[in-house]
Amino acid sequence: MLTVGLCTVDLVQRVDVLPVPGQKVQSSSVELVAGGPAANAAITIAALGGHVRLVTVLGSHPLADLARRDLERYGVEVVDVVPDRVEPPAVSAVSVRDADGERTVVSHNASGITADADVELSDVDTVLLDGHHPALALKAARADVPVILDAGSRKAVFDELLPMVDVCACSSAFQDPVDCPVVTRTYGPEPVQWFVGSDHGEVPVPQVEARDTAGAGDVWHGALTLGVSRLGRVPETADMPDLIRYANRIAGLRVQHEGASWRDELR
């Protein structure tokens, strides 16, 4: 499998209350780990036993080395298309409220980073894109295998990218009309909706005690990608309930664990 897009370094702190402007809050724990939509999805796939390659931008900064080692620890093959970049990689500051796992995220994402390189597609059976590196996404979307788009929020490249996508996995924040063969829409703890042509349905989300919701959507997309890979083709109507139940279950496991401990729980 191939995931293409953003890898960040996440500074994650657990707090009793999420800070408001002008407020200082002391955290109860601190983690520094690799994150970002494509990276978290790749870690999910690898932790669940899949073979996955992540195409992204990291560079030569010490923080990039931290993220690279974290990814490789879980068996993710990392292809850095700008290995000589000396600036720090994208950094996300994540605060997680201890009581219910709700989080806030501040991130520069891939803004200002230009990345354009050939993407090896000959040995992949499924592709997951997050749209954060547009040129890379457009090249990877040409693969003659199922292409999945993590549509967490609108990005300028979507106008060009969506016609090339087989499965558009939309979050509640992305409500634009989508004309793709398969569309899913997640709504946090509410049922996941799916659409295949004129067919549609919804699948309930397991009710669990949420300890940390950071990256839950990324984990969901990784599990969905692994499910599609095992299917070996673009999903059809009959496939959707089981695919979504699987992704729901894996995302449910993620939110029950604090910080990055979910990765080892999936192994």
Backbone hydrogen bonds in HBPLUS format (Angstrom, degrees):
<---DONOR---> <-ACCEPTOR-->    atom                        ^
c    i                          cat <-CA-CA->   ^        H-A-AA   ^      H-
h    n   atom  resd res      DA  || num        DHA   H-A  angle D-A-AA Bond
n    s   type  num  typ     dist DA aas  dist angle  dist       angle   num
A0053-ARG N   A0001-MET O   2.96 MM  52  6.36 150.2  2.05 147.0 155.0     1
A0002-LEU N   A0126-THR O   2.98 MM 124  6.30 154.2  2.04 155.6 163.9     2
A0128-LEU N   A0002-LEU O   2.81 MM 126  6.22 153.5  1.88 157.7 166.5     3
A0003-THR N   A0053-ARG O   2.90 MM  50  6.26 165.4  1.92 160.4 163.9     4
A0055-VAL N   A0003-THR O   2.90 MM  52  6.36 160.3  1.94 159.5 165.6     5
A0004-VAL N   A0128-LEU O   2.91 MM 124  6.33 153.2  1.98 162.8 171.5     6
A0130-ASP N   A0004-VAL O   3.27 MM 126  6.71 144.1  2.41 167.9 171.8     7
A0005-GLY N   A0055-VAL O   3.06 MM  50  6.49 161.9  2.10 168.2 173.8     8
A0008-THR N   A0035-GLY O   2.78 MM  27  4.88 167.8  1.80 118.8 123.0     9
A0035-GLY N   A0008-THR O   2.84 MM  27  4.88 156.8  1.89 133.3 133.7    10
A0009-VAL N   A0090-ALA O   2.83 MM  81  6.34 146.3  1.94 148.9 159.8    11
A0092-SER N   A0009-VAL O   2.92 MM  83  6.17 159.1  1.97 142.2 147.6    12
A0010-ASP N   A0033-VAL O   2.67 MM  23  5.29 165.6  1.69 175.4 172.7    13
A0033-VAL N   A0010-ASP O   3.06 MM  23  5.29 155.1  2.12 143.6 148.1    14
A0011-LEU N   A0092-SER O   2.82 MM  81  6.11 169.5  1.83 174.6 178.2    15
A0094-VAL N   A0011-LEU O   2.85 MM  83  5.96 172.9  1.86 153.5 156.0    16
A0012-VAL N   A0031-GLU O   2.91 MM  19  5.09 157.6  1.96 144.0 150.6    17
A0031-GLU N   A0012-VAL O   2.86 MM  19  5.09 145.4  1.98 145.4 154.7    18
A0013-GLN N   A0094-VAL O   2.91 MM  81  6.32 158.7  1.96 158.6 164.5    19
A0096-VAL N   A0013-GLN O   2.88 MM  83  6.18 162.9  1.91 154.4 158.5    20
A0014-ARG N   A0029-SER O   3.29 MM  15  5.48 148.9  2.39 130.1 138.5    21
A0028-SER N   A0014-ARG O   2.78 MM  14  5.55 157.3  1.83 150.3 158.3    22
A0015-VAL N   A0096-VAL O   2.85 MM  81  6.02 161.2  1.88 155.8 158.4    23
A0098-ASP N   A0015-VAL O   2.76 MM  83  5.73 163.6  1.79 167.0 168.6    24
A0023-GLN N   A0020-VAL O   2.95 MM   3  5.52 157.7  2.01 149.3 149.4    25
A0040-ASN N   A0036-GLY O   2.82 MM   4  5.84 172.0  1.83 165.0 167.5    26
A0041-ALA N   A0037-PRO O   3.06 MM   4  6.15 158.2  2.11 146.2 152.6    27
A0042-ALA N   A0038-ALA O   2.97 MM   4  6.14 151.6  2.05 140.4 148.3    28
A0043-ILE N   A0039-ALA O   2.92 MM   4  6.22 159.6  1.96 154.7 159.9    29
A0044-THR N   A0040-ASN O   2.98 MM   4  6.18 155.2  2.05 144.5 151.3    30
A0045-ILE N   A0041-ALA O   2.99 MM   4  6.29 163.2  2.02 151.5 154.9    31
A0046-ALA N   A0042-ALA O   2.95 MM   4  6.19 167.8  1.96 154.4 157.5    32
A0047-ALA N   A0043-ILE O   2.81 MM   4  5.93 162.8  1.84 151.8 157.0    33
A0048-LEU N   A0044-THR O   3.02 MM   4  6.18 141.4  2.17 145.7 155.5    34
A0050-GLY N   A0045-ILE O   2.83 MM   5  5.13 156.0  1.88 153.3 145.4    35
A0049-GLY N   A0046-ALA O   2.99 MM   3  5.15 160.4  2.03 108.3 112.9    36
A0077-GLU N   A0052-VAL O   3.14 MM  25  6.33 170.0  2.15 159.9 156.8    37
A0054-LEU N   A0077-GLU O   2.76 MM  23  6.11 164.0  1.79 171.6 177.3    38
A0079-VAL N   A0054-LEU O   2.79 MM  25  5.99 166.3  1.81 170.5 167.2    39
A0056-THR N   A0079-VAL O   3.03 MM  23  6.37 163.4  2.06 165.1 168.3    40
A0081-VAL N   A0056-THR O   3.05 MM  25  6.31 166.1  2.07 173.2 170.0    41
A0060-SER N   A0085-ARG O   2.75 MM  25  5.82 161.4  1.79 153.6 158.1    42
A0064-ALA N   A0061-HIS O   2.84 MM   3  5.19 127.4  2.12 107.9 122.6    43
A0065-ASP N   A0061-HIS O   3.20 MM   4  6.69 146.6  2.31 149.0 158.8    44
A0066-LEU N   A0062-PRO O   3.16 MM   4  6.52 148.5  2.26 143.5 151.5    45
A0067-ALA N   A0063-LEU O   3.14 MM   4  6.50 160.1  2.18 148.1 151.7    46
A0068-ARG N   A0064-ALA O   2.91 MM   4  6.13 162.0  1.95 151.2 156.7    47
A0069-ARG N   A0065-ASP O   2.93 MM   4  6.09 165.3  1.95 151.6 154.9    48
A0070-ASP N   A0066-LEU O   3.05 MM   4  6.23 154.9  2.12 145.6 152.9    49
A0071-LEU N   A0067-ALA O   2.98 MM   4  6.23 160.8  2.02 154.0 158.2    50
A0072-GLU N   A0068-ARG O   2.95 MM   4  6.15 166.4  1.97 153.7 157.7    51
A0073-ARG N   A0069-ARG O   2.95 MM   4  6.02 140.7  2.11 141.3 151.1    52
A0074-TYR N   A0071-LEU O   3.11 MM   3  5.60 140.8  2.27 107.7 117.2    53
A0076-VAL N   A0071-LEU O   3.17 MM   5  5.41 162.7  2.20 141.7 137.4    54
A0075-GLY N   A0072-GLU O   3.04 MM   3  4.91 160.9  2.08 102.5 108.1    55
A0085-ARG N   A0082-VAL O   3.22 MM   3  5.74 169.2  2.23 120.8 122.8    56
A0093-ALA N   A0106-VAL O   2.80 MM  13  5.16 164.9  1.82 155.4 157.3    57
A0106-VAL N   A0093-ALA O   2.98 MM  13  5.16 153.0  2.05 139.6 148.4    58
A0095-SER N   A0104-THR O   3.00 MM   9  5.32 160.1  2.04 148.4 154.9    59
A0104-THR N   A0095-SER O   2.92 MM   9  5.32 148.3  2.02 146.2 156.5    60
A0097-ARG N   A0102-GLU O   2.72 MM   5  5.35 169.8  1.73 170.2 172.1    61
A0101-GLY N   A0097-ARG O   2.83 MM   4  5.18 140.9  1.99 159.3 164.9    62
A0213-THR N   A0101-GLY O   2.90 MM 112  5.33 162.2  1.93 138.3 133.7    63
A0111-SER N   A0108-HIS O   3.31 MM   3  6.16 156.8  2.37 143.1 145.4    64
A0113-ILE N   A0110-ALA O   3.05 MM   3  5.52 162.9  2.08 139.4 138.9    65
A0124-VAL N   A0121-LEU O   3.46 MM   3  5.62 171.9  2.47 114.1 112.9    66
A0127-VAL N   A0146-PRO O   3.00 MM  19  6.37 160.6  2.04 163.0 166.8    67
A0148-ILE N   A0127-VAL O   2.75 MM  21  6.00 167.6  1.76 157.0 161.2    68
A0129-LEU N   A0148-ILE O   2.89 MM  19  6.26 157.5  1.94 159.1 166.0    69
A0150-ASP N   A0129-LEU O   2.81 MM  21  6.03 172.2  1.81 171.6 174.1    70
A0137-ALA N   A0133-HIS O   2.99 MM   4  6.17 159.6  2.04 155.6 162.0    71
A0138-LEU N   A0134-PRO O   2.94 MM   4  6.17 161.9  1.97 158.7 162.0    72
A0139-LYS N   A0135-ALA O   3.22 MM   4  6.43 152.1  2.30 141.3 148.2    73
A0140-ALA N   A0136-LEU O   2.94 MM   4  6.16 162.4  1.97 153.4 158.4    74
A0141-ALA N   A0137-ALA O   2.88 MM   4  5.99 144.8  2.01 147.7 157.4    75
A0142-ARG N   A0139-LYS O   3.29 MM   3  5.68 161.5  2.33 107.7 113.2    76
A0143-ALA N   A0140-ALA O   3.15 MM   3  5.84 165.3  2.17 121.5 123.9    77
A0166-ASP N   A0147-VAL O   2.92 MM  19  5.23 150.1  2.01 137.9 147.7    78
A0167-VAL N   A0147-VAL O   3.04 MM  20  6.33 160.2  2.08 154.7 155.5    79
A0149-LEU N   A0167-VAL O   2.82 MM  18  6.26 158.0  1.86 164.9 172.0    80
A0169-ALA N   A0149-LEU O   2.86 MM  20  5.90 165.1  1.88 164.0 169.0    81
A0151-ALA N   A0169-ALA O   2.89 MM  18  5.63 155.2  1.95 139.0 145.1    82
A0171-SER N   A0151-ALA O   3.20 MM  20  6.39 151.6  2.28 142.5 135.7    83
A0158-PHE N   A0155-LYS O   2.94 MM   3  5.62 161.4  1.98 122.6 128.7    84
A0160-GLU N   A0157-VAL O   3.08 MM   3  5.60 129.9  2.34 113.0 124.2    85
A0161-LEU N   A0157-VAL O   2.87 MM   4  5.94 150.6  1.96 150.5 159.6    86
A0162-LEU N   A0158-PHE O   2.84 MM   4  5.42 174.3  1.84 145.4 147.1    87
A0164-MET N   A0161-LEU O   2.84 MM   3  5.49 155.5  1.90 124.6 132.9    88
A0165-VAL N   A0162-LEU O   3.09 MM   3  5.19 168.7  2.10 114.4 117.8    89
A0182-VAL N   A0166-ASP O   3.01 MM  16  6.14 140.0  2.18 155.2 166.1    90
A0168-CYS N   A0182-VAL O   2.89 MM  14  6.31 162.6  1.92 154.6 155.9    91
A0184-THR N   A0168-CYS O   2.96 MM  16  6.37 160.8  2.00 152.4 154.3    92
A0170-CYS N   A0184-THR O   2.75 MM  14  5.82 159.7  1.79 153.0 149.1    93
A0186-THR N   A0170-CYS O   2.95 MM  16  6.45 156.1  2.00 156.9 161.6    94
A0174-PHE N   A0171-SER O   3.08 MM   3  5.45 161.6  2.12 110.9 116.7    95
A0183-VAL N   A0195-PHE O   2.95 MM  12  5.10 157.7  2.00 148.5 153.8    96
A0195-PHE N   A0183-VAL O   2.80 MM  12  5.10 143.1  1.94 155.2 160.6    97
A0185-ARG N   A0193-GLN O   2.87 MM   8  5.10 152.4  1.95 142.8 145.1    98
A0193-GLN N   A0185-ARG O   2.95 MM   8  5.10 157.4  2.00 153.1 151.7    99
A0190-GLU N   A0187-TYR O   3.05 MM   3  5.20 164.9  2.08 127.4 126.3   100
A0192-VAL N   A0203-VAL O   2.87 MM  11  5.19 155.7  1.93 153.1 146.7   101
A0203-VAL N   A0192-VAL O   2.82 MM  11  5.19 150.2  1.90 142.5 152.0   102
A0194-TRP N   A0201-GLY O   2.90 MM   7  5.48 157.2  1.96 152.3 150.8   103
A0201-GLY N   A0194-TRP O   3.07 MM   7  5.48 148.6  2.17 145.3 148.0   104
A0196-VAL N   A0199-ASP O   2.86 MM   3  5.13 162.9  1.89 140.0 145.7   105
A0199-ASP N   A0196-VAL O   2.93 MM   3  5.13 147.8  2.03 138.3 133.6   106
A0211-ARG N   A0255-VAL O   2.58 MM  44  5.67 167.3  1.59 161.2 165.0   107
A0212-ASP N   A0255-VAL O   3.07 MM  43  4.90 149.0  2.17 134.2 137.7   108
A0216-ALA N   A0213-THR O   3.11 MM   3  5.40 163.0  2.14 133.0 130.3   109
A0219-VAL N   A0215-GLY O   3.02 MM   4  6.32 157.4  2.08 155.4 161.2   110
A0220-TRP N   A0216-ALA O   2.96 MM   4  6.24 155.3  2.02 146.8 153.9   111
A0221-HIS N   A0217-GLY O   2.98 MM   4  6.28 155.7  2.04 147.8 153.5   112
A0222-GLY N   A0218-ASP O   2.94 MM   4  6.25 153.0  2.02 146.7 154.4   113
A0223-ALA N   A0219-VAL O   2.95 MM   4  6.23 162.0  1.98 155.2 159.1   114
A0224-LEU N   A0220-TRP O   2.92 MM   4  6.15 157.5  1.97 148.2 155.0   115
A0225-THR N   A0221-HIS O   2.90 MM   4  6.07 158.9  1.95 147.0 152.5   116
A0226-LEU N   A0222-GLY O   3.01 MM   4  6.29 157.4  2.06 147.9 153.6   117
A0227-GLY N   A0223-ALA O   2.93 MM   4  6.17 155.3  1.99 147.1 154.1   118
A0228-VAL N   A0224-LEU O   2.90 MM   4  6.22 155.8  1.96 152.6 158.8   119
A0229-SER N   A0225-THR O   2.90 MM   4  6.11 156.3  1.95 148.0 155.1   120
A0230-ARG N   A0226-LEU O   2.97 MM   4  6.24 157.6  2.02 148.9 154.2   121
A0231-LEU N   A0227-GLY O   3.02 MM   4  6.24 139.8  2.19 137.7 149.1   122
A0231-LEU N   A0228-VAL O   3.08 MM   3  4.89 120.7  2.45  90.0 105.6   123
A0232-GLY N   A0228-VAL O   2.94 MM   4  6.27 148.5  2.04 149.7 157.4   124
A0239-ASP N   A0236-GLU O   2.91 MM   3  5.37 142.5  2.06 113.4 124.8   125
A0240-MET N   A0237-THR O   3.27 MM   3  5.67 144.3  2.40 108.9 117.4   126
A0243-LEU N   A0239-ASP O   3.13 MM   4  6.24 167.5  2.15 160.5 164.2   127
A0244-ILE N   A0240-MET O   2.95 MM   4  6.03 169.8  1.96 163.6 165.4   128
A0245-ARG N   A0241-PRO O   2.88 MM   4  6.03 156.3  1.94 147.0 154.4   129
A0246-TYR N   A0242-ASP O   3.01 MM   4  6.16 156.9  2.06 148.0 153.5   130
A0247-ALA N   A0243-LEU O   3.08 MM   4  6.39 165.8  2.10 148.8 152.2   131
A0248-ASN N   A0244-ILE O   2.78 MM   4  5.91 161.0  1.81 153.4 159.1   132
A0249-ARG N   A0245-ARG O   2.94 MM   4  6.08 155.6  2.00 144.0 150.3   133
A0250-ILE N   A0246-TYR O   3.06 MM   4  6.36 161.8  2.09 155.0 159.0   134
A0251-ALA N   A0247-ALA O   2.98 MM   4  6.13 166.2  1.99 152.1 156.2   135
A0252-GLY N   A0248-ASN O   2.81 MM   4  5.93 147.1  1.92 143.5 153.5   136
A0253-LEU N   A0249-ARG O   3.02 MM   4  6.34 144.2  2.15 141.9 150.5   137
A0254-ARG N   A0250-ILE O   3.07 MM   4  6.43 150.7  2.16 144.0 152.2   138
A0255-VAL N   A0251-ALA O   3.14 MM   4  6.49 161.7  2.17 154.8 156.3   139
A0256-GLN N   A0253-LEU O   3.33 MM   3  5.40 142.6  2.48  98.6 108.8   140
A0257-HIS N   A0254-ARG O   3.10 MM   3  5.74 168.6  2.12 121.9 124.9   141
A0261-SER N   A0258-GLU O   3.32 MM   3  6.18 153.2  2.40 142.2 143.9   142
A0263-ARG N   A0260-ALA O   3.14 MM   3  5.95 156.7  2.20 122.1 126.6   143
A0265-GLU N   A0261-SER O   3.31 MM   4  6.62 149.6  2.41 145.1 153.9   144
A0266-LEU N   A0262-TRP O   3.12 MM   4  6.35 136.7  2.32 146.6 155.5   145
A0267-ARG N   A0264-ASP O   3.28 MM   3  5.32 143.6  2.42  97.2 107.1   146
